[in-house]
Amino acid sequence: MNARAHVFELALEGREIEEVVGSLFNTLLLHRTLGKFQYQQEGSFSTGTVGLVDEDCDFIDFTHVRVASEELNVQVKREIGAFRDTLRNLLTPHSGQISLEFYERKRARWLFQAECIPWEVWTVKLDVITLSNEHDRQIYRDRLAEMLMEKVMHISDIMNRHEYVPKMPSQAELDLIFDTSFLDVQPYLFKISHQANGPSYSSVGTTMRKFIKDTLSL
Amino acid sequence: MSDSVKQNVQDRKKFDTFTRYFIYKSIQIIVQSRLGEKIITKSNPTATRPDWFNLAIIDNNDVQTEARKVIAGQQNLLSQNVCTEISLRTAEGDAMVLELWYISLDTNQFDPDASISYTVYNRMGIALKSVFSVSRVTPAYKLARKQKACASDYVICYRVYLGEPNFYFLGDGYQKSKVGSAPSPYGTLNVSVAYRTKLLISPQKTGKEAPFFVKDDHFKPEGSEKQTSPPRPCYIRNRRTSASELDTQLSGAELSSTSPAQKGDKPPVHLSQPIRILGDNLVTQKEDFRPKSAPEKQSDFREFHRVGAFVQMPSSRPTIRKEVDDIPFLTLLQPTSYQNTADVQSIVIKPMLSNGTIGNTKVENTNIEITNSADSESNKSTSSLTSAPEDFVMVELKTPFYGADANSDLGKFYRECQTVPSLAMFEEDPSVTETLDEITTQLEVFESNMNDFDDFVTSLQQDAE
């Protein structure tokens, strides 16, 4: 199965990395998060409520909505923070990419190990630029907010095409589709990975496939 | 066969219910995003009573009433678009439509296999999440967030109506975008937004001019816009609710919207007609700093009513006038009661009981101790308005960076710093030959004075010995 891939390319200053990536990933996760399932008995469950938080940015004039879950927020921030640090510690070239990958898991069977199959990958490619003065910075900041607006609208457009998402699982298979580690909400299984200097061609799925092939060839 | 018919009827009923709540929730999300506040709701994993579309949206009663009123006017749900119009109204009376959100049902596109209870319901939930996301990124959101700070300049209003959206009022170059959609066996539910990109108010297009606009579908019975109510302020939570107060603030046109009985008596108010709208700060600016207007309601606006130093409460003023009519500034020395004011703790007045006479009038001296007079510096000039104008000589205070528009002053200062002219010495840069000539001349002068320098050094050595 081929995963849907979407790529955003942006140029920004180092200080804006966290907020720009956070705005996009939080918007994506909002659409890919459900209320927590509470099973009464097999086949019957109730769904919890997803709260929402307006999140203002400090370095750009932009507000986005994220899921009200501190655990989820901390995890996403940690991943994006690591990407920011990697990128800012680079002397040159200042570029990199971070991906948010939604995947489903297949259980390990006899000879085969567990496999993770991505079904949607969102990649944000960033070029870090340096602006010489505050005037340029202000102009670019406004432009960046406009670009983010376009990206959020694009995300909404894609999400409302209602393309493939994994089927609703039974209670036993819930953790193959959803990340059940959060106490308050239930996002689809996701993984955030980043890389500086050049594109990344690996994903959870391809890595696992490579691993399985290597195992079988022994 | 009858079972499938029964199932179809039930599905249709479910779809109508879901659609109705989808419309209500969409309107809530849109209007609440224009309140000018950050919205924060909590996730609830163990919701005993499930929320619609599993989203924590706290209904605003005024908006809900308005939405229900409009939807009730439809025989078949979404036979006409449900439009939510967001507009801006300036203090000068100009009005400008910022954006139009419209919900429609496209019966030409449908998904016959989608289950109503699960698939369509979830799709509606995703569409609402998109409404959440997109409502925060359009230009109107930024204006709405700033409306509290700029309450004296403008307020954001909303209006819900049935019919075709009036894109004409969005000006040239407006943008349209589909926000959310939920395909179902009965058609595809769409939420779209059209928003203004040019945010400058041009005088000829404002409500003051009231241009006569002839629509091309003027004689079309279905689909033409039904004007159900005039725009209402989004920022309603803190609005003063007393009918008498509203009378002083709102025009009759807006009042009519709250009363269905009166609605038919008045002509529908077109958007371009100026309609007086308020936020709490606007009320403060216009009236609340004047104790004459509503002194008895002091406790109602404690949050924003600050009493400056030397302000006289209205109740004490008549007695002061009798006693000290001829002596300027004497009112400052009178003991004053501040029981009903919000900032009473910032001003402590201790009467001193020594009696004295000034001129022919016997007065009681007071010692006024101000513990925190700098608390509301920005309110100084406004506060002086609250005292009796006859007793004061108005001295305009000009504090640094404070003015009618503090932002522009600071901005101006900042720009001046950025564009500071270069020093003259760098502009008059001498050429290399000139510099060399100058050095040669200097060396010649020094050489001619060499004997003097030697004498000076010798004299220093002699002194040291």
Interface residues (C-beta under 8 A of the other chain):
Chain A: T27 L30 H31 L34 G35 K36 Q38 S46 T47 G48 T49 V50 G51 L52 V53 D54 D56 D61 F62 T63 H64 V65 V67 A68 S69 N133 E134 H135 L148 M149 V152 M153 I155 S156 D157 M159 N160 H162 M168 L183 D184 V185
Chain B: K38 I39 I40 T41 K42 S43 N44 P45 T46 A47 P50 D51 N54 L55 A56 Y118 R123 I126 A127 K129 S130 F132 S133 V134 R136 V137 T138 Y141 K142 R145 S177 K178 V179 G180 S181 A182 P183 Q418
